[in-house]
């Protein structure tokens, strides 16, 4: 049986229904609905609508300062498992593999029932997106549950699942998982090249194809695993794997594609034209109310925020920290504005960003041959954000990149991954004096520990 969400177009969210697999995949519409269902599952609060963006991952990145007994500067947040972390990691593991299972089912029927595709390029686009999503999800599982890759690339921590079944699968060496991620992304790249319509416009209308005559399923490609999201993922994965040549190649392809621009518009809280890949979260405004009115995702003291954004050196002109642009400064604390998306147009409302253009410049900075070249890439972003140029040396290059990750990806979950990838033994506000691999590596659910397999 296959669980999916029925949608008239990919933005609509209707009650989930269980139907026979053969019926679902007996028509083109069924494939569209099944793929849409995968995006909807990814946009749950257990995954990218909260815990893998501004929630759990950013708690681990020490983004917040709250007035509570169980505050975030507690070593138990970096103990896997612990009473603080276990509920998060178990939900992430099960929900991620559930989405992967549904994608595997879709991919199986893509080829089995290829003859049901009647719209030009739908087969290539749907299969390409599904392969890209499968790679994306496995890679994030590896980043969370896997080792510090540069130190322990053969550790067996997750399995790369490609079939829709309940058979347990042995954990695989992490470098084998990386190879599988790259292979799926390469297949997706081939399928999406010259078939992806690359519709990245941001129409200020109620729906994506209002009056344009375009296919709504192919609009808002920044909210889909589009061709350039695949290329950006390849840049991200190659950097993780230590292949700087290919990381640079793919980062440059994203930048040189000219579909995305660094922007300094203070009225655009999402910096929309920089979004390479994101998910749409239905009724996100209700969730944002919990952020703006709650006490879990805020900063109590301005000094905490100033330290995070290096105000002592960079000042407060940076768009990313500026009052009324990056944050709201209130009597109950300082809260991010990134997700206050009310009154935005349909192309940007309900958006959680998963890959943005600036990351490609930071990848180039890490891979640059000289500190001077690294500074040039950092300064391209800093200039747009309203910050003076930085000077890099061989000694401070990584520190300067880390500062930019702190500022750029607030509420997006990427900072913790940066610390883990570089095996930081401590970082700003870390409650653990000497971070080890075990403090970065999420624990398996109990049943996986028992069997040593995924099921």
Buried (B, 14 or more C-beta within 10 A) or exposed (E): EBBBBBBEBBBEBEEEEEBEBEEBBBBBBBBBBBBBBBBBBBBBBBBBBBBBBBBBBBBBBBBBBBEEEEEBEBEEBBBBBBEBBBEBBBBBBEBBBBBBBBBBBBBBBBEEBEEBBEEEBBBBBBBBBBBBBBBBBBBBBBBBBBBBBEEBBEBBBBBBBBEBEEEEBEBBBBBBBBBBBBBBBBBBBBBBEEBBBBBBBBBEEEBBBEEBEBBBBBBBBBBBBBBBBBBBBBBBBBBBBEBBEBBBBBBBBBBEBEBBEBBEEEEBBBBBBBBBBBBBBBEBBEBBEEBBEEEEBBBBEEEBBBBBBBBEEBEEEBBBBBEEBBBBEEEEBBBBBBBBBEEBEBBBBBBBBBBBBBBBBBBBBBBBEEBEBBBBBBBBBBEBBBBEEBEBEEEBBBEBBBBBBBBBBBBBBBBBBBBBBBBBEEBBBBBBEEBEBEBBBBBBBEBBEEEEEBE
